[in-house]
């Protein structure tokens, strides 16, 4: 219960800090572009590769530039939908007009009846978060969607968190089931976490 309270308090703190952040939209957009450019330099598109991305919401680092560059290079992009039972399934990029508002108002690919999503087979997975630290630990929004999804990958894909530098904390509280990422990209640079160091530290 103590860990749950620490996480809830940290989420509230980060939401408040984001609301009170003095920078305007123009500077925030500039930083968002800087994060995406650093990401593209560190993780350039590979034609035919498969990446899981997400549609950013207000206050998050944008993903539009990454999407445009990856699609132009011939990568296959997949986006999450929240399914029954609280699990994520990923469906191919919806293209122009192929999007709907899903659970919590998030944009998701429009899916024809009967089409099955995928949960594995990715080369790269880009992960949102409320906060991260230098060991790749991540604080999500509290629903557990991404932790359940990431735990099923079993290290078969490189996982990367996108964040503004203000979201990078000295330490993020975690439970045993929380899954860290392999790298965190901010406007200031790229933090890569060797898996043996990351897993050993957390366990």
LOKE-703932 format. One record per residue: residue number from 1; x, y, z of N, C-alpha, C, O in turn. Coordinates in steps of 0.02 Angstrom, whole numbers, m for minus. Layout:
N
- NUM  X  Y  Z  X  Y  Z  X  Y  Z  X  Y  Z
...
END
This chain:
203
- 1  41  m60  0  0  0  0  43  63  0  25  113  m30
- 2  101  59  34  146  115  37  171  133  m32  175  191  m50
- 3  189  82  m72  214  94  m139  159  126  m182  172  172  m221
- 4  98  101  m176  42  129  m214  33  203  m198  19  244  m242
- 5  40  220  m134  33  290  m113  89  333  m141  78  388  m165
- 6  150  307  m139  207  344  m167  196  358  m241  209  414  m265
- 7  172  308  m277  160  318  m348  105  369  m361  111  413  m403
- 8  50  362  m323  m6  408  m332  15  480  m316  m4  526  m351
- 9  54  489  m263  78  555  m244  123  584  m299  118  643  m316
- 10  166  541  m327  211  564  m380  172  584  m443  189  633  m476
- 11  121  545  m459  80  563  m517  47  631  m507  47  673  m552
- 12  20  642  m447  m11  706  m433  39  763  m437  25  816  m465
- 13  99  752  m410  152  802  m412  171  819  m483  179  878  m501
- 14  179  767  m525  199  779  m594  144  813  m634  159  856  m676
- 15  82  795  m622  27  829  m656  25  903  m637  15  947  m680
- 16  34  917  m573  33  987  m550  92  1025  m579  85  1082  m600
- 17  150  993  m580  210  1026  m607  201  1042  m681  223  1094  m705
- 18  169  997  m716  156  1008  m787  109  1066  m798  119  1107  m843
- 19  57  1070  m756  9  1125  m762  41  1193  m747  25  1243  m778
- 20  87  1193  m699  118  1255  m677  181  1273  m716  212  1325  m705
- 21  199  1230  m762  261  1242  m802  254  1308  m839  206  1318  m875
- 22  302  1355  m830  295  1422  m858  305  1425  m934  285  1474  m965
- 23  336  1375  m964  350  1379  m1036  285  1377  m1076  238  1341  m1059
- 24  283  1416  m1129  224  1418  m1172  223  1361  m1221  269  1320  m1224
- 25  170  1359  m1261  161  1305  m1309  217  1305  m1361  239  1251  m1382
- 26  239  1364  m1381  291  1367  m1432  355  1334  m1408  386  1295  m1445
- 27  376  1348  m1346  437  1317  m1319  426  1243  m1308  471  1203  m1321
- 28  367  1224  m1285  352  1154  m1275  355  1116  m1341  382  1060  m1343
- 29  328  1145  m1394  331  1113  m1460  403  1107  m1484  422  1057  m1515
- 30  442  1158  m1469  513  1157  m1489  550  1101  m1454  590  1065  m1485
- 31  536  1092  m1389  568  1038  m1352  544  970  m1376  583  923  m1380
- 32  480  966  m1393  453  903  m1419  488  883  m1484  505  825  m1494
- 33  499  932  m1527  535  918  m1589  607  897  m1575  634  853  m1609
- 34  638  928  m1525  706  911  m1508  711  838  m1483  758  802  m1501
- 35  662  817  m1442  661  748  m1419  655  700  m1478  691  651  m1483
- 36  609  716  m1523  597  671  m1580  658  667  m1626  673  614  m1653
- 37  692  723  m1636  753  722  m1677  808  681  m1645  843  644  m1679
- 38  815  687  m1579  865  646  m1545  847  572  m1550  890  529  m1560
- 39  782  558  m1544  759  488  m1552  777  462  m1621  802  406  m1627
- 40  763  501  m1673  774  478  m1742  849  468  m1756  867  425  m1797
- 41  891  508  m1724  963  499  m1732  986  435  m1698  1027  398  m1725
- 42  959  422  m1639  979  363  m1601  947  299  m1627  977  245  m1624
- 43  885  305  m1653  848  246  m1676  820  260  m1746  759  268  m1755
- 44  864  264  m1795  842  281  m1863  796  227  m1892  800  169  m1873
- 45  752  247  m1937  705  198  m1967  741  146  m2008  791  160  m2042
- 46  716  85  m2005  743  30  m2045  687  3  m2090  637  m23  m2065
- 47  694  10  m2156  642  m13  m2202  621  m85  m2186  663  m130  m2181
- 48  556  m96  m2180  530  m162  m2165  528  m179  m2092  501  m231  m2073
- 49  557  m136  m2050  555  m147  m1978  486  m137  m1950  443  m106  m1982
- 50  474  m162  m1891  408  m157  m1859  416  m121  m1792  454  m142  m1748
- 51  380  m66  m1786  384  m25  m1725  315  m13  m1696  267  m2  m1733
- 52  311  m14  m1630  249  5  m1595  257  77  m1572  305  94  m1537
- 53  210  119  m1591  211  189  m1573  145  206  m1536  106  160  m1522
- 54  133  268  m1522  70  288  m1490  55  360  m1511  100  397  m1529
- 55  m8  378  m1508  m29  447  m1521  m24  486  m1456  m58  470  m1408
- 56  19  536  m1455  30  574  m1394  m31  617  m1377  m69  638  m1420
- 57  m39  628  m1312  m92  672  m1288  m60  736  m1261  1  741  m1257
- 58  m101  785  m1243  m76  849  m1218  m29  838  m1159  m43  800  m1113
- 59  28  872  m1162  77  868  m1108  131  816  m1121  181  815  m1086
- 60  121  772  m1170  171  721  m1186  213  744  m1245  194  787  m1284
- 61  273  714  m1250  314  726  m1310  275  701  m1371  246  647  m1370
- 62  273  741  m1423  238  721  m1483  271  663  m1519  330  647  m1506
- 63  234  630  m1563  262  574  m1601  252  582  m1676  270  538  m1715
- 64  223  639  m1698  207  648  m1769  268  647  m1814  265  618  m1869
- 65  322  678  m1792  383  680  m1833  413  610  m1841  434  591  m1895
- 66  414  573  m1786  438  504  m1789  395  464  m1837  421  427  m1879
- 67  330  470  m1830  283  434  m1874  297  449  m1947  302  403  m1988
- 68  303  513  m1965  313  532  m2034  378  503  m2062  379  478  m2118
- 69  432  508  m2023  497  483  m2047  498  408  m2053  525  381  m2101
- 70  467  373  m2005  467  301  m2007  425  275  m2066  446  230  m2102
- 71  367  304  m2076  325  283  m2132  358  297  m2198  355  256  m2244
- 72  390  355  m2205  424  373  m2267  480  325  m2283  497  314  m2342
- 73  511  297  m2231  567  250  m2241  543  178  m2253  584  134  m2265
- 74  478  167  m2249  453  99  m2261  447  55  m2200  444  m6  m2206
- 75  446  86  m2141  435  45  m2081  361  33  m2071  319  72  m2094
- 76  345  m21  m2038  276  m38  m2021  263  m13  m1950  297  m33  m1903
- 77  213  29  m1942  197  57  m1877  132  28  m1851  84  18  m1888
- 78  131  15  m1786  73  m13  m1753  56  30  m1691  101  53  m1656
- 79  m9  38  m1680  m33  81  m1625  m79  41  m1580  m113  m5  m1602
- 80  m80  58  m1515  m117  18  m1467  m192  34  m1464  m213  90  m1476
- 81  m230  m18  m1450  m301  m11  m1431  m310  m47  m1364  m282  m100  m1353
- 82  m348  m17  m1320  m363  m48  m1255  m419  m98  m1265  m474  m80  m1287
- 83  m405  m161  m1250  m453  m215  m1261  m487  m233  m1195  m469  m209  m1141
- 84  m537  m277  m1201  m570  m303  m1141  m518  m338  m1097  m474  m372  m1122
- 85  m525  m330  m1032  m477  m361  m987  m417  m317  m971  m373  m336  m933
- 86  m415  m257  m1002  m362  m211  m987  m296  m225  m1020  m243  m205  m995
- 87  m297  m261  m1077  m236  m275  m1114  m233  m232  m1177  m284  m210  m1203
- 88  m171  m221  m1200  m161  m184  m1262  m151  m232  m1320  m115  m282  m1314
- 89  m183  m218  m1376  m168  m252  m1439  m150  m197  m1489  m177  m142  m1486
- 90  m104  m212  m1534  m79  m161  m1580  m102  m175  m1651  m103  m232  m1675
- 91  m122  m121  m1685  m148  m125  m1753  m110  m77  m1797  m85  m26  m1774
- 92  m105  m94  m1862  m64  m55  m1907  m91  17  m1914  m151  29  m1910
- 93  m45  62  m1925  m59  134  m1932  m122  145  m1974  m129  116  m2028
- 94  m167  187  m1948  m231  197  m1981  m230  242  m2042  m280  248  m2077
- 95  m173  276  m2056  m169  320  m2113  m215  380  m2105  m239  394  m2050
- 96  m228  415  m2160  m271  474  m2157  m343  454  m2145  m373  416  m2184
- 97  m371  479  m2092  m442  467  m2077  m457  399  m2048  m515  383  m2035
- 98  m405  358  m2037  m417  291  m2012  m410  286  m1937  m383  237  m1911
- 99  m435  337  m1901  m427  339  m1829  m494  351  m1795  m538  384  m1823
- 100  m501  324  m1735  m561  336  m1695  m540  352  m1623  m484  337  m1602
- 101  m586  384  m1586  m573  396  m1515  m592  334  m1476  m649  311  m1477
- 102  m543  307  m1441  m555  247  m1403  m566  262  m1329  m588  317  m1311
- 103  m549  214  m1288  m557  222  m1216  m515  280  m1192  m458  290  m1215
- 104  m542  320  m1147  m509  378  m1119  m497  433  m1171  m458  479  m1159
- 105  m531  428  m1229  m525  480  m1280  m462  477  m1321  m447  525  m1357
- 106  m424  423  m1316  m361  417  m1353  m375  398  m1425  m421  360  m1440
- 107  m334  424  m1471  m340  405  m1541  m313  335  m1552  m257  320  m1531
- 108  m352  293  m1584  m333  224  m1599  m348  210  m1672  m392  242  m1701
- 109  m312  162  m1703  m327  144  m1773  m399  117  m1779  m423  81  m1735
- 110  m431  136  m1833  m497  107  m1847  m486  35  m1870  m447  21  m1915
- 111  m522  m11  m1838  m510  m82  m1850  m572  m114  m1881  m626  m111  m1852
- 112  m566  m145  m1940  m622  m180  m1970  m644  m239  m1926  m602  m268  m1891
- 113  m707  m257  m1926  m731  m314  m1886  m692  m378  m1902  m681  m394  m1960
- 114  m673  m413  m1850  m639  m476  m1859  m564  m472  m1863  m530  m523  m1860
- 115  m536  m412  m1871  m463  m405  m1876  m431  m414  m1807  m453  m384  m1758
- 116  m380  m456  m1804  m345  m469  m1741  m284  m423  m1736  m249  m411  m1785
- 117  m271  m398  m1676  m211  m359  m1664  m152  m404  m1647  m159  m465  m1643
- 118  m94  m373  m1638  m34  m411  m1621  m6  m384  m1555  m18  m327  m1536
- 119  33  m426  m1521  63  m407  m1457  137  m424  m1454  169  m417  m1402
- 120  165  m446  m1511  236  m464  m1513  260  m457  m1585  222  m438  m1629
- 121  324  m472  m1595  352  m468  m1662  378  m399  m1680  391  m385  m1738
- 122  387  m356  m1630  412  m288  m1642  488  m286  m1637  519  m323  m1599
- 123  517  m242  m1677  589  m227  m1670  600  m172  m1619  651  m170  m1585
- 124  552  m127  m1615  558  m68  m1572  490  m51  m1543  439  m55  m1578
- 125  489  m32  m1480  427  m12  m1447  439  55  m1412  483  61  m1370
- 126  400  106  m1431  405  172  m1400  350  178  m1347  292  163  m1360
- 127  371  199  m1287  328  194  m1229  317  263  m1198  365  300  m1188
- 128  254  281  m1183  241  344  m1148  251  335  m1074  258  279  m1049
- 129  253  390  m1037  259  385  m965  250  453  m932  259  505  m963
- 130  231  451  m868  225  512  m828  294  535  m805  308  595  m803
- 131  338  486  m789  406  501  m766  450  441  m780  427  384  m784
- 132  515  454  m786  566  403  m795  626  420  m751  631  476  m725
- 133  671  371  m743  736  387  m712  792  357  m753  780  325  m805
- 134  854  367  m731  912  348  m772  922  272  m775  964  249  m813
- 135  885  234  m735  888  161  m739  832  133  m783  822  72  m785
- 136  797  176  m817  744  153  m862  678  139  m826  630  117  m858
- 137  676  151  m762  613  140  m726  562  192  m748  578  250  m761
- 138  500  170  m751  447  212  m781  386  214  m735  366  164  m706
- 139  358  274  m730  294  282  m695  241  296  m748  244  346  m783
- 140  192  250  m753  138  259  m800  80  295  m767  87  326  m715
- 141  22  291  m798  m36  326  m773  m75  285  m721  m125  309  m693
- 142  m52  224  m708  m81  185  m655  m128  130  m676  m155  95  m634
- 143  m137  121  m742  m182  68  m766  m147  2  m777  m179  m51  m778
- 144  m81  3  m785  m44  m58  m795  m44  m86  m865  m18  m140  m877
- 145  m73  m49  m913  m78  m75  m982  m9  m90  m1011  2  m145  m1036
- 146  36  m42  m1008  101  m52  m1039  144  m102  m1001  182  m139  m1032
- 147  139  m104  m935  179  m153  m898  158  m224  m916  200  m268  m924
- 148  92  m236  m923  70  m303  m944  94  m319  m1014  115  m375  m1028
- 149  91  m270  m1058  114  m280  m1127  190  m292  m1129  213  m340  m1161
- 150  228  m250  m1095  301  m256  m1097  326  m321  m1066  375  m350  m1089
- 151  291  m344  m1014  312  m407  m983  306  m466  m1030  341  m516  m1023
- 152  262  m461  m1079  253  m515  m1128  303  m514  m1185  307  m562  m1223
- 153  342  m460  m1191  391  m456  m1245  453  m498  m1231  486  m521  m1277
- 154  468  m509  m1167  524  m552  m1147  590  m531  m1180  630  m573  m1200
- 155  601  m465  m1185  665  m440  m1210  675  m447  m1284  732  m440  m1308
- 156  623  m460  m1323  631  m470  m1395  632  m405  m1434  648  m406  m1493
- 157  614  m349  m1404  613  m284  m1438  650  m232  m1395  651  m237  m1334
- 158  679  m183  m1429  708  m126  m1393  651  m80  m1372  609  m62  m1413
- 159  650  m62  m1308  596  m20  m1282  625  49  m1263  677  54  m1231
- 160  590  102  m1285  615  169  m1277  561  215  m1249  505  216  m1275
- 161  577  252  m1196  531  301  m1169  546  370  m1196  604  389  m1202
- 162  494  408  m1212  502  478  m1233  480  523  m1177  427  512  m1146
- 163  520  574  m1161  503  618  m1105  537  686  m1113  590  691  m1145
- 164  507  736  m1084  542  799  m1075  591  792  m1017  580  750  m973
- 165  643  831  m1017  694  825  m964  664  835  m895  688  807  m846
- 166  611  876  m890  579  887  m824  545  824  m798  530  819  m738
- 167  534  775  m842  503  712  m821  555  660  m799  537  606  m777
- 168  619  678  m804  672  632  m784  688  644  m710  712  698  m693
- 169  675  595  m668  681  603  m595  741  563  m569  765  518  m603
- 170  765  580  m509  821  541  m481  804  467  m472  846  424  m483
- 171  742  454  m451  721  384  m443  645  380  m448  608  420  m419
- 172  622  330  m485  550  317  m492  533  256  m450  565  204  m457
- 173  483  260  m406  464  202  m366  432  148  m410  392  163  m454
- 174  450  86  m398  424  31  m439  402  m28  m396  428  m39  m341
- 175  355  m66  m422  336  m130  m395  373  m185  m432  401  m172  m485
- 176  372  m247  m406  408  m301  m440  383  m314  m512  422  m338  m554
- 177  320  m299  m525  293  m313  m592  304  m256  m642  288  m263  m701
- 178  330  m199  m619  343  m144  m665  402  m160  m710  452  m188  m688
- 179  396  m143  m774  446  m161  m824  483  m98  m847  451  m52  m874
- 180  549  m95  m837  586  m36  m860  598  m37  m935  587  m88  m968
- 181  619  19  m962  635  24  m1033  710  21  m1044  749  28  m997
- 182  729  9  m1106  800  3  m1123  835  70  m1132  896  76  m1125
- 183  795  121  m1148  824  188  m1159  771  241  m1145  711  228  m1152
- 184  793  300  m1126  749  357  m1117  778  415  m1158  838  430  m1153
- 185  736  446  m1199  758  502  m1241  724  565  m1217  662  568  m1212
- 186  764  617  m1203  738  683  m1186  769  734  m1234  810  715  m1276
- 187  750  797  m1227  779  848  m1270  854  858  m1256  890  888  m1296
- 188  877  834  m1198  947  842  m1178  991  784  m1200  1052  791  m1200
- 189  962  728  m1219  1004  672  m1240  969  605  m1233  909  601  m1222
- 190  1009  552  m1242  984  483  m1240  1017  446  m1184  1079  444  m1179
- 191  978  416  m1141  1004  373  m1087  991  301  m1106  933  280  m1112
- 192  1043  263  m1115  1037  192  m1130  1054  152  m1068  1103  167  m1033
- 193  1014  102  m1053  1023  62  m993  1038  m10  m1012  993  m45  m1037
- 194  1100  m33  m1003  1114  m104  m1017  1067  m149  m978  1056  m138  m918
- 195  1040  m199  m1010  989  m240  m976  1015  m276  m914  978  m283  m865
- 196  1077  m298  m916  1103  m333  m857  1109  m286  m798  1096  m306  m741
- 197  1128  m224  m810  1132  m174  m755  1062  m154  m732  1049  m149  m672
- 198  1018  m143  m781  950  m122  m765  913  m175  m724  885  m160  m671
- 199  914  m237  m748  878  m291  m714  908  m307  m646  873  m319  m598
- 200  975  m306  m643  1007  m320  m580  993  m267  m528  985  m282  m469
- 201  989  m204  m550  976  m150  m503  905  m155  m475  894  m144  m415
- 202  859  m170  m519  789  m170  m497  773  m230  m454  736  m225  m405
- 203  801  m287  m472  788  m346  m432  827  m344  m367  823  m390  m326
END
